[in-house]
Amino acid sequence: MSLNNVSLEFVNICKTFPGVRALDDVSLVVKKGEVHGIVGENGAGKSTLIKILCGIYIADSGEIIIEGKKANLHNPSAAQSHGIQVMHQEINVLPNMSVAENILLYKLPRKFGFWADDKTLFKLAKKFLMQIGLDHIDPRRKVGEFSLATQQMINLARILSTTPKVIVLDEPTASLTQNEAEQLFESIERFKKLGVSIIYISHYLDEVLKISDRVTVLRNGKQITTVDSKKTSSEELVTAMIGKKLTVKRRFTEEFGDNVLELKNVSSPFIIKRISFNVKHKEIFGLYGLNGAGKTETMRAIFGIDTILEGVVKLFGQDETQSEIPRKMDKGLVYIAEERRRQGLVLGMTVKENASLGNEKKYAKAFLISEKNEIEDIKTYISRMSVMTPSLKTPISSLSGGNQQKVIMSRCLARDAKIILLDEPTVGIDVGAREEIYNLISEIVSTGTTVVIASSDMNEILRMCDRIAIIAHGTIRKILSREEASEEKLLLHAIGE
């Protein structure tokens, strides 16, 4: 490989934390104008490698070479000065400032030592907006007036204004609809033509293969392989990521019982309008739609977080439309939100404290919590959910996304949940943990629990659900049986045709 064609090299990078070998002799090359995917399970070393590149961590040994010269990336400022930029999963903009001010935040133009006039500022911003396909955007408007997807693209324009050599995109499509993701991919192609290198990190392997030129697989801190995207498959990547062929327990449809959840013409203040469907005992019912279609709002209305303006919600045949959340939970309804770190966990607490959260009455004895009963019960459900944790005293924040999700599920089972509402249950979770969660859901249903899954992941919905309600613009467009459902039908109804 010609050195003139190389933008970035990691050479024998090693990094150790107390008790953990995070990176073990990792070497890889990123070409100029290349999209280089990096994949691996949580804990594989992806984040550590990127933090070393960004100057947040310093490698114990090894070198980083940028355009043929050794780079001393001892802090984030040094990394940026070498042309390294990162677009994180969380949107990073200043909503009360204009688009132009956000784009040129790092290098506001000056004139005679003073800030340039607005005309110059807007003219420069317009140039960068045009380069990423947002030339229709008025640079004078405040960023907070735009959608999250547009804010992310404005963030990308700001990165472009720094004349980057390497851009790291970390789960960039996590909050985007399919159309918005396609817009991002078009912008990435523009960056490639400018000679900018992209490091692309995502749990969505099909997406990685689509956008990347080459893909490097990390496992347990080691570089396993680097492959040409067009000469491999997601199945081969999975095998490299987990070190074996994935064995999937196929779910067999249970015999359904009576209706346990019924919605009739339910509307809320937030997008959903006259939603109707029913869910049967021991059924996995899917709610599929694109981001913003109304999936989460439907779940929130069922659980009682959002007000129901009209319509009826029944649990086990009884009208619970206006019931408070505690009553619904006492009847066996639980909700696991998509934003598990913000809405499902207390990150400053331990695994034990999070697993027992809200179940204090169960462990109470003479007005005091019996720690013995609490720990025995938690251990039972933590084991059942196959949670990987050093101990119950481990901070929940140190667990992987998959294990955090399993702690929440164990908490729900401990309170004898009869209906579990799962909103995007595997978002941000690596492929191995995702399969574990699917198998656990199947096991839960076989023991008598009913599950409703809201997801924008088409493969997840088709894989797991017995029936699928497709939602678009806040209304149910179609309900399909497992046998009727296909990718084409789901997408056709989801885009509102």
PESULWO-V126571 format. One record per backbone hydrogen bond with DSSP energy under -1.0 kcal/mol. NH is the residue of the N-H (numbers start at 1). CO is the residue of the C=O. E is the energy in kcal/mol with one decimal. If there is no record, write none. Layout:
NH:CO:E  NH:CO:E
//
This chain:
5:2:-1.4  6:3:-1.4  7:30:-2.3  8:30:-2.1  9:65:-2.3  10:28:-2.9  11:63:-3.0  13:26:-2.9  14:61:-2.1  15:23:-2.1  17:20:-2.8  20:17:-2.8  22:20:-1.1  23:15:-2.1  24:221:-3.4  26:13:-2.5  28:10:-1.5  30:8:-3.1  32:5:-2.7  34:31:-1.4  36:198:-3.5  37:214:-2.9  38:200:-2.2  39:216:-2.3  44:41:-2.1  49:45:-2.3  50:46:-2.3  51:47:-2.5  52:48:-1.8  53:49:-1.9  54:50:-2.0  56:51:-2.3  57:51:-1.5  60:14:-2.1  61:14:-1.2  63:11:-2.2  65:9:-2.4  66:69:-2.8  67:7:-1.9  69:66:-1.6  71:64:-3.1  73:71:-1.0  74:72:-1.4  79:75:-1.8  80:76:-2.4  81:77:-2.1  83:80:-1.8  84:79:-2.2  85:166:-2.4  87:168:-3.3  97:94:-1.8  99:141:-2.2  100:139:-2.4  102:98:-2.1  103:99:-2.4  104:100:-2.3  105:102:-1.0  111:114:-3.6  114:111:-1.6  116:109:-3.1  121:117:-2.0  122:118:-3.1  123:119:-1.9  124:120:-2.3  125:121:-2.3  126:122:-2.3  127:123:-1.3  128:124:-1.5  129:125:-2.4  130:126:-2.2  131:127:-1.4  133:130:-1.3  134:129:-3.3  137:134:-2.0  141:138:-1.6  143:97:-2.3  144:95:-2.5  145:142:-1.6  146:143:-2.1  151:147:-2.4  152:148:-2.2  153:149:-1.8  154:150:-2.3  155:151:-2.1  156:152:-1.7  157:153:-1.9  158:154:-2.0  159:155:-1.9  160:156:-2.2  161:157:-1.6  162:159:-1.4  163:160:-1.8  165:83:-2.4  166:83:-2.4  167:197:-2.8  168:85:-2.9  169:199:-3.1  170:87:-2.2  171:201:-3.1  174:171:-1.3  176:173:-1.6  181:177:-2.5  182:178:-2.0  183:179:-1.7  184:180:-2.0  185:181:-2.4  186:182:-2.0  187:183:-1.7  188:184:-2.2  189:185:-1.9  190:186:-1.5  191:187:-2.0  192:188:-2.2  193:189:-1.7  194:190:-1.1  195:192:-1.8  196:191:-2.2  197:165:-2.6  198:34:-3.2  199:167:-2.9  200:36:-2.2  201:169:-2.9  205:203:-1.2  208:204:-2.1  209:205:-2.7  210:206:-1.7  211:207:-2.1  212:208:-2.4  213:35:-3.2  214:35:-1.4  215:227:-2.5  216:37:-3.2  217:225:-2.9  218:39:-2.5  219:222:-2.5  221:44:-2.1  222:219:-2.0  224:217:-2.9  225:217:-1.0  227:215:-2.7  229:213:-2.0  231:228:-1.8  237:233:-2.0  238:234:-2.4  239:235:-2.1  240:236:-2.0  241:237:-2.4  242:238:-2.3  243:239:-1.5  257:281:-1.6  260:279:-2.9  261:279:-1.7  262:314:-2.1  263:277:-3.1  264:312:-2.3  266:275:-2.6  267:310:-2.1  268:272:-1.6  272:270:-2.4  273:474:-3.0  275:266:-2.8  277:263:-1.4  279:261:-2.9  281:258:-2.3  283:280:-1.6  285:451:-2.6  286:467:-3.1  287:453:-3.0  288:469:-2.4  293:290:-2.0  298:294:-1.8  299:295:-2.0  300:296:-2.6  301:297:-1.9  302:298:-2.2  303:299:-2.3  304:300:-1.5  305:300:-2.1  306:300:-1.1  309:267:-2.2  310:267:-1.1  312:264:-2.0  314:262:-2.8  315:318:-2.4  316:260:-2.2  318:315:-1.9  320:313:-3.0  323:320:-1.1  328:324:-1.8  329:325:-2.6  330:326:-2.2  331:327:-1.4  332:329:-1.4  333:328:-2.2  334:419:-2.4  336:421:-3.2  340:338:-2.1  343:339:-3.4  344:340:-1.6  345:340:-1.0  349:346:-2.3  351:394:-2.0  352:392:-2.8  354:350:-2.1  355:351:-2.5  356:352:-1.5  359:356:-2.6  365:368:-4.6  368:365:-1.2  370:363:-3.3  374:370:-2.5  375:371:-2.8  376:372:-2.3  377:373:-2.3  378:374:-2.6  379:375:-2.7  380:376:-1.6  381:377:-1.8  382:378:-3.1  383:379:-2.1  384:380:-2.0  385:381:-2.1  386:383:-1.3  387:382:-2.4  394:391:-1.2  396:349:-2.2  398:395:-1.6  399:396:-1.4  404:400:-2.3  405:401:-2.1  406:402:-1.8  407:403:-1.8  408:404:-1.8  409:405:-2.1  410:406:-2.2  411:407:-1.9  412:408:-1.9  413:409:-2.3  414:410:-2.0  416:413:-2.0  417:412:-1.3  418:332:-2.3  419:332:-2.8  420:450:-2.6  421:334:-2.8  422:452:-3.4  423:336:-2.4  424:454:-3.7  427:424:-1.3  429:426:-1.9  434:430:-2.2  435:431:-1.8  436:432:-1.6  437:433:-2.3  438:434:-2.3  439:435:-2.3  440:436:-2.3  441:437:-2.6  442:438:-2.2  443:439:-2.0  444:440:-2.6  445:441:-2.3  446:442:-1.9  448:445:-1.8  449:444:-1.6  450:418:-2.8  451:283:-2.1  452:420:-2.7  453:285:-2.7  454:422:-3.0  455:287:-2.1  461:457:-2.2  462:458:-2.6  463:459:-2.2  464:460:-2.2  465:461:-2.2  466:284:-3.1  467:284:-1.0  468:480:-2.9  469:286:-3.2  470:478:-3.3  471:288:-3.1  472:475:-2.5  474:293:-2.6  475:472:-1.7  477:470:-3.3  478:470:-1.1  480:468:-2.9  482:466:-1.6  485:481:-1.8  490:486:-2.5  491:487:-2.4  492:488:-2.4  493:489:-2.1  494:490:-2.2  495:491:-1.9  496:493:-1.2  497:492:-1.6
//
